[in-house]
Amino acid sequence: MNDNNKNKQNQLNIELTNEMAEGIYSNLAIITHSHSEFIIDFIKVMPGLPKAKVKSRIIMTPQHAKRLFNALKGNLKKFESLYGEINETGGGPIPPFTLGGPAAEA
């Protein structure tokens, strides 16, 4: 089998609907985990409102969570090499959430 056919067999076609392409804005992520899953809740917090809604929840295996971490780390490094260091201040304090699992971090 030549390399061209091998690449076609390993190709994954990913579909992105128009609705999904619009995306969902999130300015807070809460991460919890068990022994077999990582759960990431993406939340939109609006200033002055005492309530915020989870806009999306992603559940993944620890292996996929580590791959996501490494992909984000690599992309942040590339971003900062092009545009400069990202300033983490200004977001305000993160409330201490507990959702029945280990303490959440964002």
Biopython code that builds the backbone (N, CA, C, O; Angstrom):
import numpy as np
from Bio.PDB.StructureBuilder import StructureBuilder

atoms = [
    (1, "MET", "N", (0.856, -1.179, 0.000)),
    (1, "MET", "CA", (0.000, 0.000, 0.000)),
    (1, "MET", "C", (0.901, 1.240, 0.000)),
    (1, "MET", "O", (1.824, 1.352, 0.806)),
    (2, "ASN", "N", (0.617, 2.159, -0.911)),
    (2, "ASN", "CA", (1.457, 3.356, -0.943)),
    (2, "ASN", "C", (0.999, 4.363, 0.109)),
    (2, "ASN", "O", (-0.082, 4.236, 0.684)),
    (3, "ASP", "N", (1.851, 5.372, 0.351)),
    (3, "ASP", "CA", (1.574, 6.364, 1.399)),
    (3, "ASP", "C", (0.294, 7.133, 1.149)),
    (3, "ASP", "O", (-0.397, 7.497, 2.101)),
    (4, "ASN", "N", (-0.044, 7.394, -0.120)),
    (4, "ASN", "CA", (-1.256, 8.147, -0.449)),
    (4, "ASN", "C", (-2.506, 7.385, -0.021)),
    (4, "ASN", "O", (-3.421, 7.973, 0.555)),
    (5, "ASN", "N", (-2.555, 6.078, -0.297)),
    (5, "ASN", "CA", (-3.698, 5.261, 0.123)),
    (5, "ASN", "C", (-3.761, 5.130, 1.638)),
    (5, "ASN", "O", (-4.845, 5.138, 2.221)),
    (6, "LYS", "N", (-2.592, 5.009, 2.281)),
    (6, "LYS", "CA", (-2.534, 4.886, 3.739)),
    (6, "LYS", "C", (-3.100, 6.156, 4.393)),
    (6, "LYS", "O", (-3.846, 6.066, 5.368)),
    (7, "ASN", "N", (-2.747, 7.347, 3.858)),
    (7, "ASN", "CA", (-3.257, 8.612, 4.389)),
    (7, "ASN", "C", (-4.772, 8.710, 4.231)),
    (7, "ASN", "O", (-5.456, 9.220, 5.118)),
    (8, "LYS", "N", (-5.304, 8.219, 3.095)),
    (8, "LYS", "CA", (-6.756, 8.255, 2.870)),
    (8, "LYS", "C", (-7.486, 7.368, 3.870)),
    (8, "LYS", "O", (-8.575, 7.721, 4.322)),
    (9, "GLN", "N", (-6.900, 6.211, 4.228)),
    (9, "GLN", "CA", (-7.529, 5.311, 5.183)),
    (9, "GLN", "C", (-7.512, 5.896, 6.588)),
    (9, "GLN", "O", (-8.427, 5.627, 7.366)),
    (10, "ASN", "N", (-6.509, 6.680, 6.935)),
    (10, "ASN", "CA", (-6.381, 7.257, 8.262)),
    (10, "ASN", "C", (-7.039, 8.624, 8.373)),
    (10, "ASN", "O", (-6.990, 9.244, 9.435)),
    (11, "GLN", "N", (-7.655, 9.109, 7.293)),
    (11, "GLN", "CA", (-8.252, 10.437, 7.294)),
    (11, "GLN", "C", (-9.579, 10.428, 8.043)),
    (11, "GLN", "O", (-10.379, 9.502, 7.903)),
    (12, "LEU", "N", (-9.801, 11.467, 8.835)),
    (12, "LEU", "CA", (-11.047, 11.625, 9.572)),
    (12, "LEU", "C", (-11.743, 12.867, 9.058)),
    (12, "LEU", "O", (-11.177, 13.959, 9.115)),
    (13, "ASN", "N", (-12.954, 12.725, 8.561)),
    (13, "ASN", "CA", (-13.734, 13.875, 8.105)),
    (13, "ASN", "C", (-14.548, 14.398, 9.273)),
    (13, "ASN", "O", (-15.330, 13.665, 9.879)),
    (14, "ILE", "N", (-14.359, 15.670, 9.581)),
    (14, "ILE", "CA", (-15.052, 16.299, 10.696)),
    (14, "ILE", "C", (-16.041, 17.301, 10.143)),
    (14, "ILE", "O", (-15.678, 18.167, 9.348)),
    (15, "GLU", "N", (-17.297, 17.185, 10.561)),
    (15, "GLU", "CA", (-18.356, 18.076, 10.088)),
    (15, "GLU", "C", (-18.602, 19.165, 11.124)),
    (15, "GLU", "O", (-18.705, 18.886, 12.319)),
    (16, "LEU", "N", (-18.696, 20.399, 10.662)),
    (16, "LEU", "CA", (-18.974, 21.539, 11.514)),
    (16, "LEU", "C", (-20.230, 22.220, 10.979)),
    (16, "LEU", "O", (-20.199, 22.841, 9.917)),
    (17, "THR", "N", (-21.334, 22.102, 11.716)),
    (17, "THR", "CA", (-22.572, 22.734, 11.284)),
    (17, "THR", "C", (-22.471, 24.251, 11.423)),
    (17, "THR", "O", (-21.622, 24.750, 12.162)),
    (18, "ASN", "N", (-23.324, 24.980, 10.726)),
    (18, "ASN", "CA", (-23.327, 26.445, 10.828)),
    (18, "ASN", "C", (-23.597, 26.890, 12.257)),
    (18, "ASN", "O", (-22.963, 27.827, 12.744)),
    (19, "GLU", "N", (-24.523, 26.233, 12.930)),
    (19, "GLU", "CA", (-24.850, 26.588, 14.315)),
    (19, "GLU", "C", (-23.649, 26.382, 15.237)),
    (19, "GLU", "O", (-23.353, 27.235, 16.074)),
    (20, "MET", "N", (-22.962, 25.255, 15.086)),
    (20, "MET", "CA", (-21.805, 24.971, 15.917)),
    (20, "MET", "C", (-20.651, 25.919, 15.587)),
    (20, "MET", "O", (-19.876, 26.281, 16.473)),
    (21, "ALA", "N", (-20.531, 26.319, 14.334)),
    (21, "ALA", "CA", (-19.449, 27.212, 13.914)),
    (21, "ALA", "C", (-19.551, 28.582, 14.580)),
    (21, "ALA", "O", (-18.543, 29.277, 14.713)),
    (22, "GLU", "N", (-20.750, 28.978, 14.999)),
    (22, "GLU", "CA", (-20.927, 30.254, 15.692)),
    (22, "GLU", "C", (-20.227, 30.248, 17.048)),
    (22, "GLU", "O", (-19.801, 31.299, 17.527)),
    (23, "GLY", "N", (-20.106, 29.095, 17.659)),
    (23, "GLY", "CA", (-19.427, 28.976, 18.941)),
    (23, "GLY", "C", (-20.267, 29.478, 20.101)),
    (23, "GLY", "O", (-21.346, 30.039, 19.915)),
    (24, "ILE", "N", (-19.752, 29.265, 21.288)),
    (24, "ILE", "CA", (-20.391, 29.712, 22.528)),
    (24, "ILE", "C", (-19.339, 30.445, 23.337)),
    (24, "ILE", "O", (-18.249, 29.919, 23.559)),
    (25, "TYR", "N", (-19.652, 31.656, 23.782)),
    (25, "TYR", "CA", (-18.711, 32.443, 24.566)),
    (25, "TYR", "C", (-18.687, 31.927, 26.000)),
    (25, "TYR", "O", (-19.729, 31.645, 26.591)),
    (26, "SER", "N", (-17.485, 31.808, 26.547)),
    (26, "SER", "CA", (-17.304, 31.395, 27.935)),
    (26, "SER", "C", (-16.182, 32.219, 28.543)),
    (26, "SER", "O", (-15.135, 32.410, 27.926)),
    (27, "ASN", "N", (-16.409, 32.711, 29.767)),
    (27, "ASN", "CA", (-15.342, 33.434, 30.463)),
    (27, "ASN", "C", (-15.000, 32.777, 31.802)),
    (27, "ASN", "O", (-14.321, 33.370, 32.640)),
    (28, "LEU", "N", (-15.479, 31.546, 31.993)),
    (28, "LEU", "CA", (-15.138, 30.767, 33.180)),
    (28, "LEU", "C", (-15.242, 29.287, 32.829)),
    (28, "LEU", "O", (-16.210, 28.853, 32.204)),
    (29, "ALA", "N", (-14.241, 28.522, 33.235)),
    (29, "ALA", "CA", (-14.285, 27.068, 33.060)),
    (29, "ALA", "C", (-14.069, 26.437, 34.419)),
    (29, "ALA", "O", (-13.154, 26.815, 35.151)),
    (30, "ILE", "N", (-14.907, 25.478, 34.755)),
    (30, "ILE", "CA", (-14.782, 24.743, 36.006)),
    (30, "ILE", "C", (-14.432, 23.303, 35.640)),
    (30, "ILE", "O", (-15.121, 22.664, 34.845)),
    (31, "ILE", "N", (-13.355, 22.811, 36.233)),
    (31, "ILE", "CA", (-12.870, 21.477, 35.909)),
    (31, "ILE", "C", (-12.968, 20.591, 37.143)),
    (31, "ILE", "O", (-12.445, 20.928, 38.205)),
    (32, "THR", "N", (-13.638, 19.464, 36.996)),
    (32, "THR", "CA", (-13.709, 18.459, 38.057)),
    (32, "THR", "C", (-13.320, 17.111, 37.450)),
    (32, "THR", "O", (-13.269, 16.959, 36.230)),
    (33, "HIS", "N", (-13.046, 16.139, 38.316)),
    (33, "HIS", "CA", (-12.682, 14.827, 37.782)),
    (33, "HIS", "C", (-12.995, 13.728, 38.772)),
    (33, "HIS", "O", (-13.108, 13.947, 39.978)),
    (34, "SER", "N", (-13.131, 12.540, 38.218)),
    (34, "SER", "CA", (-13.235, 11.307, 39.001)),
    (34, "SER", "C", (-12.045, 10.444, 38.586)),
    (34, "SER", "O", (-11.146, 10.922, 37.893)),
    (35, "HIS", "N", (-12.032, 9.200, 38.996)),
    (35, "HIS", "CA", (-10.922, 8.326, 38.609)),
    (35, "HIS", "C", (-10.935, 7.996, 37.119)),
    (35, "HIS", "O", (-9.912, 7.581, 36.573)),
    (36, "SER", "N", (-12.085, 8.176, 36.448)),
    (36, "SER", "CA", (-12.178, 7.765, 35.044)),
    (36, "SER", "C", (-12.579, 8.874, 34.074)),
    (36, "SER", "O", (-12.583, 8.656, 32.863)),
    (37, "GLU", "N", (-12.919, 10.069, 34.588)),
    (37, "GLU", "CA", (-13.391, 11.134, 33.700)),
    (37, "GLU", "C", (-12.933, 12.505, 34.177)),
    (37, "GLU", "O", (-12.764, 12.745, 35.373)),
    (38, "PHE", "N", (-12.738, 13.397, 33.212)),
    (38, "PHE", "CA", (-12.581, 14.823, 33.482)),
    (38, "PHE", "C", (-13.820, 15.505, 32.932)),
    (38, "PHE", "O", (-14.274, 15.190, 31.831)),
    (39, "ILE", "N", (-14.363, 16.433, 33.691)),
    (39, "ILE", "CA", (-15.549, 17.180, 33.272)),
    (39, "ILE", "C", (-15.176, 18.654, 33.249)),
    (39, "ILE", "O", (-14.713, 19.201, 34.251)),
    (40, "ILE", "N", (-15.377, 19.291, 32.106)),
    (40, "ILE", "CA", (-15.102, 20.719, 31.970)),
    (40, "ILE", "C", (-16.417, 21.412, 31.650)),
    (40, "ILE", "O", (-17.023, 21.171, 30.606)),
    (41, "ASP", "N", (-16.853, 22.281, 32.566)),
    (41, "ASP", "CA", (-18.054, 23.090, 32.358)),
    (41, "ASP", "C", (-17.619, 24.480, 31.923)),
    (41, "ASP", "O", (-16.836, 25.140, 32.607)),
    (42, "PHE", "N", (-18.137, 24.921, 30.774)),
    (42, "PHE", "CA", (-17.865, 26.258, 30.259)),
    (42, "PHE", "C", (-19.048, 27.147, 30.599)),
    (42, "PHE", "O", (-20.191, 26.825, 30.274)),
    (43, "ILE", "N", (-18.770, 28.276, 31.260)),
    (43, "ILE", "CA", (-19.807, 29.137, 31.839)),
    (43, "ILE", "C", (-19.625, 30.558, 31.333)),
    (43, "ILE", "O", (-18.503, 31.009, 31.102)),
    (44, "LYS", "N", (-20.739, 31.258, 31.163)),
    (44, "LYS", "CA", (-20.691, 32.684, 30.841)),
    (44, "LYS", "C", (-21.185, 33.450, 32.057)),
    (44, "LYS", "O", (-22.358, 33.365, 32.422)),
    (45, "VAL", "N", (-20.276, 34.204, 32.687)),
    (45, "VAL", "CA", (-20.597, 35.013, 33.860)),
    (45, "VAL", "C", (-20.808, 36.448, 33.380)),
    (45, "VAL", "O", (-19.957, 37.006, 32.688)),
    (46, "MET", "N", (-21.938, 37.041, 33.746)),
    (46, "MET", "CA", (-22.219, 38.424, 33.372)),
    (46, "MET", "C", (-22.032, 39.315, 34.592)),
    (46, "MET", "O", (-22.511, 38.985, 35.677)),
    (47, "PRO", "N", (-21.339, 40.446, 34.427)),
    (47, "PRO", "CA", (-21.102, 41.349, 35.567)),
    (47, "PRO", "C", (-22.413, 41.805, 36.208)),
    (47, "PRO", "O", (-23.373, 42.153, 35.520)),
    (48, "GLY", "N", (-22.429, 41.794, 37.529)),
    (48, "GLY", "CA", (-23.586, 42.279, 38.271)),
    (48, "GLY", "C", (-24.721, 41.280, 38.429)),
    (48, "GLY", "O", (-25.683, 41.555, 39.145)),
    (49, "LEU", "N", (-24.631, 40.137, 37.783)),
    (49, "LEU", "CA", (-25.674, 39.124, 37.923)),
    (49, "LEU", "C", (-25.196, 38.037, 38.881)),
    (49, "LEU", "O", (-24.081, 37.535, 38.742)),
    (50, "PRO", "N", (-26.031, 37.672, 39.850)),
    (50, "PRO", "CA", (-25.607, 36.686, 40.848)),
    (50, "PRO", "C", (-25.676, 35.244, 40.352)),
    (50, "PRO", "O", (-25.289, 34.325, 41.073)),
    (51, "LYS", "N", (-26.162, 35.039, 39.136)),
    (51, "LYS", "CA", (-26.363, 33.699, 38.615)),
    (51, "LYS", "C", (-25.655, 33.564, 37.267)),
    (51, "LYS", "O", (-25.631, 34.509, 36.478)),
    (52, "ALA", "N", (-25.086, 32.404, 37.008)),
    (52, "ALA", "CA", (-24.447, 32.131, 35.728)),
    (52, "ALA", "C", (-24.841, 30.729, 35.280)),
    (52, "ALA", "O", (-25.042, 29.835, 36.102)),
    (53, "LYS", "N", (-24.949, 30.551, 33.965)),
    (53, "LYS", "CA", (-25.372, 29.253, 33.435)),
    (53, "LYS", "C", (-24.211, 28.542, 32.762)),
    (53, "LYS", "O", (-23.360, 29.163, 32.126)),
    (54, "VAL", "N", (-24.196, 27.217, 32.918)),
    (54, "VAL", "CA", (-23.267, 26.392, 32.169)),
    (54, "VAL", "C", (-23.741, 26.410, 30.719)),
    (54, "VAL", "O", (-24.889, 26.073, 30.431)),
    (55, "LYS", "N", (-22.860, 26.801, 29.817)),
    (55, "LYS", "CA", (-23.199, 26.885, 28.400)),
    (55, "LYS", "C", (-22.846, 25.615, 27.644)),
    (55, "LYS", "O", (-23.470, 25.285, 26.636)),
    (56, "SER", "N", (-21.829, 24.901, 28.146)),
    (56, "SER", "CA", (-21.420, 23.660, 27.507)),
    (56, "SER", "C", (-20.669, 22.807, 28.523)),
    (56, "SER", "O", (-19.950, 23.333, 29.372)),
    (57, "ARG", "N", (-20.835, 21.503, 28.436)),
    (57, "ARG", "CA", (-20.120, 20.565, 29.301)),
    (57, "ARG", "C", (-19.426, 19.540, 28.420)),
    (57, "ARG", "O", (-20.039, 18.932, 27.542)),
    (58, "ILE", "N", (-18.136, 19.363, 28.673)),
    (58, "ILE", "CA", (-17.354, 18.381, 27.936)),
    (58, "ILE", "C", (-16.877, 17.333, 28.939)),
    (58, "ILE", "O", (-16.314, 17.671, 29.981)),
    (59, "ILE", "N", (-17.106, 16.069, 28.621)),
    (59, "ILE", "CA", (-16.680, 14.958, 29.467)),
    (59, "ILE", "C", (-15.679, 14.141, 28.659)),
    (59, "ILE", "O", (-15.957, 13.748, 27.526)),
    (60, "MET", "N", (-14.507, 13.887, 29.253)),
    (60, "MET", "CA", (-13.484, 13.140, 28.524)),
    (60, "MET", "C", (-12.682, 12.246, 29.457)),
    (60, "MET", "O", (-12.690, 12.415, 30.677)),
    (61, "THR", "N", (-11.996, 11.297, 28.851)),
    (61, "THR", "CA", (-11.142, 10.394, 29.622)),
    (61, "THR", "C", (-9.899, 11.161, 30.096)),
    (61, "THR", "O", (-9.556, 12.197, 29.527)),
    (62, "PRO", "N", (-9.231, 10.658, 31.127)),
    (62, "PRO", "CA", (-7.983, 11.302, 31.561)),
    (62, "PRO", "C", (-6.944, 11.393, 30.431)),
    (62, "PRO", "O", (-6.198, 12.369, 30.347)),
    (63, "GLN", "N", (-6.900, 10.384, 29.577)),
    (63, "GLN", "CA", (-5.951, 10.395, 28.463)),
    (63, "GLN", "C", (-6.260, 11.545, 27.492)),
    (63, "GLN", "O", (-5.352, 12.245, 27.046)),
    (64, "HIS", "N", (-7.542, 11.734, 27.170)),
    (64, "HIS", "CA", (-7.918, 12.833, 26.283)),
    (64, "HIS", "C", (-7.694, 14.181, 26.974)),
    (64, "HIS", "O", (-7.302, 15.150, 26.324)),
    (65, "ALA", "N", (-7.938, 14.249, 28.275)),
    (65, "ALA", "CA", (-7.701, 15.497, 29.009)),
    (65, "ALA", "C", (-6.219, 15.875, 28.943)),
    (65, "ALA", "O", (-5.884, 17.049, 28.785)),
    (66, "LYS", "N", (-5.345, 14.893, 29.064)),
    (66, "LYS", "CA", (-3.909, 15.188, 28.989)),
    (66, "LYS", "C", (-3.522, 15.637, 27.586)),
    (66, "LYS", "O", (-2.708, 16.547, 27.430)),
    (67, "ARG", "N", (-4.098, 15.005, 26.560)),
    (67, "ARG", "CA", (-3.823, 15.430, 25.185)),
    (67, "ARG", "C", (-4.330, 16.854, 24.952)),
    (67, "ARG", "O", (-3.665, 17.647, 24.285)),
    (68, "LEU", "N", (-5.499, 17.178, 25.497)),
    (68, "LEU", "CA", (-6.035, 18.546, 25.381)),
    (68, "LEU", "C", (-5.096, 19.528, 26.082)),
    (68, "LEU", "O", (-4.779, 20.584, 25.533)),
    (69, "PHE", "N", (-4.654, 19.187, 27.286)),
    (69, "PHE", "CA", (-3.716, 20.032, 28.026)),
    (69, "PHE", "C", (-2.457, 20.311, 27.200)),
    (69, "PHE", "O", (-2.030, 21.459, 27.077)),
    (70, "ASN", "N", (-1.869, 19.254, 26.639)),
    (70, "ASN", "CA", (-0.651, 19.421, 25.839)),
    (70, "ASN", "C", (-0.903, 20.232, 24.575)),
    (70, "ASN", "O", (-0.053, 21.024, 24.167)),
    (71, "ALA", "N", (-2.060, 20.042, 23.954)),
    (71, "ALA", "CA", (-2.405, 20.826, 22.758)),
    (71, "ALA", "C", (-2.586, 22.297, 23.108)),
    (71, "ALA", "O", (-2.115, 23.169, 22.378)),
    (72, "LEU", "N", (-3.264, 22.582, 24.220)),
    (72, "LEU", "CA", (-3.433, 23.975, 24.657)),
    (72, "LEU", "C", (-2.087, 24.600, 25.003)),
    (72, "LEU", "O", (-1.812, 25.741, 24.629)),
    (73, "LYS", "N", (-1.262, 23.861, 25.707)),
    (73, "LYS", "CA", (0.061, 24.363, 26.100)),
    (73, "LYS", "C", (0.881, 24.712, 24.857)),
    (73, "LYS", "O", (1.518, 25.764, 24.804)),
    (74, "GLY", "N", (0.862, 23.832, 23.864)),
    (74, "GLY", "CA", (1.600, 24.081, 22.623)),
    (74, "GLY", "C", (1.055, 25.274, 21.856)),
    (74, "GLY", "O", (1.817, 26.084, 21.328)),
    (75, "ASN", "N", (-0.267, 25.379, 21.796)),
    (75, "ASN", "CA", (-0.876, 26.497, 21.075)),
    (75, "ASN", "C", (-0.660, 27.822, 21.798)),
    (75, "ASN", "O", (-0.451, 28.847, 21.149)),
    (76, "LEU", "N", (-0.706, 27.819, 23.126)),
    (76, "LEU", "CA", (-0.422, 29.045, 23.880)),
    (76, "LEU", "C", (1.015, 29.500, 23.655)),
    (76, "LEU", "O", (1.279, 30.696, 23.526)),
    (77, "LYS", "N", (1.936, 28.554, 23.608)),
    (77, "LYS", "CA", (3.339, 28.889, 23.354)),
    (77, "LYS", "C", (3.491, 29.532, 21.970)),
    (77, "LYS", "O", (4.189, 30.536, 21.828)),
    (78, "LYS", "N", (2.842, 28.959, 20.956)),
    (78, "LYS", "CA", (2.894, 29.524, 19.601)),
    (78, "LYS", "C", (2.256, 30.917, 19.578)),
    (78, "LYS", "O", (2.805, 31.841, 18.977)),
    (79, "PHE", "N", (1.102, 31.067, 20.229)),
    (79, "PHE", "CA", (0.401, 32.351, 20.274)),
    (79, "PHE", "C", (1.296, 33.420, 20.886)),
    (79, "PHE", "O", (1.442, 34.509, 20.331)),
    (80, "GLU", "N", (1.901, 33.100, 22.043)),
    (80, "GLU", "CA", (2.730, 34.087, 22.735)),
    (80, "GLU", "C", (4.008, 34.408, 21.961)),
    (80, "GLU", "O", (4.534, 35.515, 22.077)),
    (81, "SER", "N", (4.509, 33.465, 21.181)),
    (81, "SER", "CA", (5.693, 33.764, 20.373)),
    (81, "SER", "C", (5.346, 34.744, 19.252)),
    (81, "SER", "O", (6.208, 35.501, 18.806)),
    (82, "LEU", "N", (4.108, 34.737, 18.798)),
    (82, "LEU", "CA", (3.665, 35.667, 17.753)),
    (82, "LEU", "C", (3.194, 37.006, 18.310)),
    (82, "LEU", "O", (3.490, 38.053, 17.735)),
    (83, "TYR", "N", (2.460, 36.983, 19.431)),
    (83, "TYR", "CA", (1.761, 38.177, 19.910)),
    (83, "TYR", "C", (2.233, 38.679, 21.267)),
    (83, "TYR", "O", (1.739, 39.703, 21.740)),
    (84, "GLY", "N", (3.151, 38.008, 21.892)),
    (84, "GLY", "CA", (3.623, 38.419, 23.208)),
    (84, "GLY", "C", (2.895, 37.672, 24.315)),
    (84, "GLY", "O", (1.890, 36.998, 24.091)),
    (85, "GLU", "N", (3.439, 37.817, 25.516)),
    (85, "GLU", "CA", (2.904, 37.093, 26.670)),
    (85, "GLU", "C", (1.479, 37.531, 27.006)),
    (85, "GLU", "O", (1.152, 38.716, 26.957)),
    (86, "ILE", "N", (0.655, 36.573, 27.342)),
    (86, "ILE", "CA", (-0.732, 36.835, 27.740)),
    (86, "ILE", "C", (-0.742, 37.262, 29.196)),
    (86, "ILE", "O", (-0.192, 36.571, 30.054)),
    (87, "ASN", "N", (-1.365, 38.398, 29.478)),
    (87, "ASN", "CA", (-1.479, 38.914, 30.838)),
    (87, "ASN", "C", (-2.682, 38.244, 31.511)),
    (87, "ASN", "O", (-3.809, 38.386, 31.036)),
    (88, "GLU", "N", (-2.458, 37.530, 32.591)),
    (88, "GLU", "CA", (-3.536, 36.808, 33.272)),
    (88, "GLU", "C", (-4.311, 37.651, 34.261)),
    (88, "GLU", "O", (-5.339, 37.193, 34.759)),
    (89, "THR", "N", (-3.874, 38.854, 34.569)),
    (89, "THR", "CA", (-4.571, 39.682, 35.548)),
    (89, "THR", "C", (-5.797, 40.325, 34.931)),
    (89, "THR", "O", (-5.945, 40.360, 33.709)),
    (90, "GLY", "N", (-6.671, 40.832, 35.778)),
    (90, "GLY", "CA", (-7.839, 41.554, 35.296)),
    (90, "GLY", "C", (-9.106, 40.737, 35.263)),
    (90, "GLY", "O", (-10.189, 41.288, 35.062)),
    (91, "GLY", "N", (-9.002, 39.435, 35.455)),
    (91, "GLY", "CA", (-10.188, 38.605, 35.424)),
    (91, "GLY", "C", (-10.937, 38.574, 36.742)),
    (91, "GLY", "O", (-12.062, 38.078, 36.812)),
    (92, "GLY", "N", (-10.322, 39.100, 37.781)),
    (92, "GLY", "CA", (-10.962, 39.076, 39.086)),
    (92, "GLY", "C", (-10.787, 37.734, 39.763)),
    (92, "GLY", "O", (-10.305, 36.781, 39.152)),
    (93, "PRO", "N", (-11.177, 37.657, 41.019)),
    (93, "PRO", "CA", (-10.998, 36.411, 41.767)),
    (93, "PRO", "C", (-11.931, 35.318, 41.251)),
    (93, "PRO", "O", (-13.031, 35.592, 40.773)),
    (94, "ILE", "N", (-11.476, 34.102, 41.358)),
    (94, "ILE", "CA", (-12.286, 32.947, 40.963)),
    (94, "ILE", "C", (-12.935, 32.385, 42.219)),
    (94, "ILE", "O", (-12.237, 32.047, 43.175)),
    (95, "PRO", "N", (-14.255, 32.280, 42.231)),
    (95, "PRO", "CA", (-14.933, 31.771, 43.426)),
    (95, "PRO", "C", (-14.531, 30.327, 43.721)),
    (95, "PRO", "O", (-14.244, 29.564, 42.798)),
    (96, "PRO", "N", (-14.508, 29.949, 44.995)),
    (96, "PRO", "CA", (-14.148, 28.562, 45.350)),
    (96, "PRO", "C", (-15.334, 27.629, 45.146)),
    (96, "PRO", "O", (-16.181, 27.505, 46.030)),
    (97, "PHE", "N", (-15.404, 26.975, 43.997)),
    (97, "PHE", "CA", (-16.505, 26.076, 43.685)),
    (97, "PHE", "C", (-16.186, 24.668, 44.146)),
    (97, "PHE", "O", (-15.045, 24.219, 44.048)),
    (98, "THR", "N", (-17.191, 23.976, 44.646)),
    (98, "THR", "CA", (-17.085, 22.541, 44.882)),
    (98, "THR", "C", (-18.374, 21.921, 44.365)),
    (98, "THR", "O", (-19.475, 22.296, 44.769)),
    (99, "LEU", "N", (-18.208, 20.965, 43.464)),
    (99, "LEU", "CA", (-19.361, 20.330, 42.850)),
    (99, "LEU", "C", (-19.391, 18.833, 43.151)),
    (99, "LEU", "O", (-19.772, 18.026, 42.303)),
    (100, "GLY", "N", (-18.992, 18.480, 44.349)),
    (100, "GLY", "CA", (-19.026, 17.073, 44.734)),
    (100, "GLY", "C", (-17.761, 16.326, 44.385)),
    (100, "GLY", "O", (-17.648, 15.137, 44.685)),
    (101, "GLY", "N", (-16.802, 16.992, 43.755)),
    (101, "GLY", "CA", (-15.541, 16.354, 43.408)),
    (101, "GLY", "C", (-14.407, 17.164, 43.989)),
    (101, "GLY", "O", (-14.611, 17.963, 44.902)),
    (102, "PRO", "N", (-13.210, 16.961, 43.466)),
    (102, "PRO", "CA", (-12.069, 17.760, 43.935)),
    (102, "PRO", "C", (-12.306, 19.247, 43.638)),
    (102, "PRO", "O", (-13.118, 19.586, 42.777)),
    (103, "ALA", "N", (-11.609, 20.117, 44.339)),
    (103, "ALA", "CA", (-11.758, 21.553, 44.140)),
    (103, "ALA", "C", (-11.527, 21.909, 42.682)),
    (103, "ALA", "O", (-10.599, 21.402, 42.051)),
    (104, "ALA", "N", (-12.364, 22.772, 42.155)),
    (104, "ALA", "CA", (-12.306, 23.160, 40.741)),
    (104, "ALA", "C", (-11.271, 24.250, 40.534)),
    (104, "ALA", "O", (-10.993, 25.046, 41.431)),
    (105, "GLU", "N", (-10.703, 24.272, 39.329)),
    (105, "GLU", "CA", (-9.764, 25.310, 38.937)),
    (105, "GLU", "C", (-10.165, 25.804, 37.565)),
    (105, "GLU", "O", (-10.731, 25.061, 36.764)),
    (106, "ALA", "N", (-9.864, 27.070, 37.301)),
    (106, "ALA", "CA", (-10.163, 27.621, 35.978)),
    (106, "ALA", "C", (-8.936, 28.285, 35.413)),
    (106, "ALA", "O", (-8.977, 28.814, 34.302)),
]
sb = StructureBuilder()
sb.init_structure("model")
sb.init_model(0)
sb.init_chain("A")
sb.init_seg("    ")
for serial, (resi, resn, name, xyz) in enumerate(atoms, 1):
    if name == "N":
        sb.init_residue(resn, " ", resi, " ")
    sb.init_atom(name, np.array(xyz, "f"), 0.0, 1.0, " ", f" {name:<3s}", serial, name[0])
structure = sb.get_structure()
